[in-house]
Amino acid sequence: MTQRILLLGYAPQTLEALRDELAELGIATSAMASTSPCDGTEFELGLYAPDTSPAERHRARERLDARTALIEAPAPLAVSRAVSALDGAPAPSIDLDAYCTRIGYRGPREASFRTLAALQEHHPAAIAFENLDVLLGKTIDLTPEHLDAKLIDGRRGGYCFEHNKLFKRALEALGFKVDGLIARVLWQAPAGSAPGLPTHMALRVWLDGTPWLVDVGFGGNMPTTPLDMTSSAPQPTPHGLYRVMPFGDGWRLQVRIDDRWHALYELSPTPQLDIDYELPNWYTATYPESHFRHHLTVALSTPEARYSLADCRLTVRTIEGQQTRTLLDADGLERALREAFGLAVSPDWRPLLERLAET
């Protein structure tokens, strides 16, 4: 029996290409126009483009059987998601109870700004930014199973791809519409230097048609509240002023430090697929000149202070502006990783910590 799926929201040429590819797999399709009546056709699945309006999705839902899934599918993922759904393959999931326990969040779980802001505050206060695995020569695995085992069950941290991929899955499980984005890091780059490769992951979360920049993976200078991407005005956060400036076809994120604006990164507007992060992740973790291959970087942002570890120098900066710096020996590094950053310290870290303390 021929399987049939309903497609809506795709541009005409995109729709034609999708229908041709699905036809090769023996899957019939119907495209839904806004005026399409319910003609009694039975569908095994409905797919819609990311920018499909809620009204169109509602009309599609009325046309489908109550048991038929209606899922979002960007054009590059539409065919593979259709095949997976028709084969009964489960979508990647996350244990929300375990995640919320890990970050100490006990609030509501509806897809609202209040929930989003609370989660963005809790996540970087509980899960440290850290690159220990890179320094130890270990592979950075971005599969959901590995991220959950490392950051949730293993009480470890990670860098941007690990943090923001985990956070994206948690937000989507709560019903948020989230785009993964890619950025070129500008922080501490000399003026006039050539642009680097895009190696940072950030998120764009949509609420009532407004895009919000959300990032829990930029270490010691990340904003800890969502930032309105439609405004270039300064936006206050517990850890200072930020602004999202239009720049080229994307945006530049800046932070106010010592009475001047400093660029953190430049964002591209094009949503990324999960597979798009594999190459920059591999490059960041393995390229011989990558900063993360040579220097220990650990950070935690709580409502009261930011904690950062650069090799063996521990810096604590309160929200009132007070700052302390301490040089640590190997024992002090181990203690700081455990007590200040909440990491489950492994015995095989000791040679690395001793080497950092010596230099």
Secondary structure, 3 states (H helix, E strand, C coil): CCEEEEEECCCHHHHHHHHHHHHHCCEEEEECCCCCCCCCCCCCEEEECCCCCHHHHHHHHHHCCCCCEEEECCHHHHHHHHHHHHHCCCCCCCCHHHHHHHHCCCCCCCCCHHHHHHHHHHHHHHCCEECHHHHCCCCCCCCHHHHHHHHHHCCCCECHHHHHHHHHHHHHHCCCEEEEEEEEECCCCCCCCCCCCEEEEEEEEEECCEEEEECCCCHHHCCCCCEECCCCCCEEECCEEEEEEEECCEEEEEEEECCEEEEEEEECCCCECHHHHHHHHHHHHHCCCCHHHCCCEEEEECCCEEEEEECCEEEEEECCCCEEEEECCHHHHHHHHHHCCCCCCCHHHHHHHHHHHHC
